Amino acid sequence: MSIRIVRLGSPRTRGEGLRIGTVRRPPRGVPKSRYAVDDWFDVWLPNLAPSAALVSATRRSTETAGWRRFVGRYKSEMARPENARVLAVLASLSQQTDFSVGCYCEDERHCHRSVLRDILKAHGARLA
């Protein structure tokens, strides 16, 4: 049992389980009835997305220092009690079932899901 980190909208892999969207906004122009059918997500969990303020502050920042600032601020957001509790639940669930979390970004190296992977691991989650 484990958590997979995925790009939302990509074809599902066998055994991926429930797909959780950790994005601030649902996909544009896609009816709710199509979210799961079109491989976006089964459940939307915007609590684990970076805040709108953080995204806008670092949207155009691709240099190393800007990315480090983003990572630090995102980790701080995820350390808030309401988010830490959700992360603890996901880490516990990963011991008993397969599921996936993800976002839309094409390049995981500059995406919150790469940081989320590390945060989940620190909470004791099993990762695929």
C-alpha positions, -999 to +999 in steps of 0.1 A: +000+000+000+013+035-008+008+070-021+017+078-057+025+114-067+009+121-101+002+147-127-036+153-127-051+148-161-026+121-170-038+086-177-042+065-145-018+037-138-030+003-127-034+001-089-032+039-085-064+039-064-083+070-054-069+102-070-068+133-048-064+167-064-042+190-043-048+220-064-062+254-055-087+254-084-105+226-103-096+223-140-110+250-162-138+242-186-143+207-172-177+198-158-176+183-123-191+151-137-160+147-159-133+152-132-129+115-124-138+102-159-111+123-175-084+114-150-083+147-132-092+136-097-118+117-077-116+140-046-106+176-045-084+186-015-074+222-020-061+224+016-028+208+004-023+233-024-001+263-020-020+294-010-031+318-037-008+344-022+022+320-023+016+311-059+012+346-070+044+357-051+065+330-067+047+324-101+074+340-122+103+330-100+123+302-116+157+309-101+170+288-074+166+314-046+129+319-056+123+282-055+139+278-021+117+306-008+086+289-022+096+256-006+101+272+028+068+290+027+049+260+014+063+238+042+053+265+067+017+264+053+016+227+055+029+228+091-003+247+102-024+224+124-053+221+100-030+209+072-007+188+094-038+168+106-047+161+070-012+150+062-012+127+092-044+111+080-030+106+045+002+091+059-018+067+081-040+057+051-010+050+030-002+021+053-034+004+044-045+014+009-033+027-024-041+062-035-025+091-053-021+129-049-012+154-075-015+186-094-015+199-129+022+210-133+041+194-162+075+196-144+074+181-109+108+195-101+093+230-099+059+220-085+045+218-050+039+181-054+077+174-052+077+192-019+045+174-008+062+141-015+089+150+010+064+163+036+043+131+033+074+110+037+084+130+069+049+122+082+056+085+078+037+079+046+046+050+023+053+063-011+053+044-044 
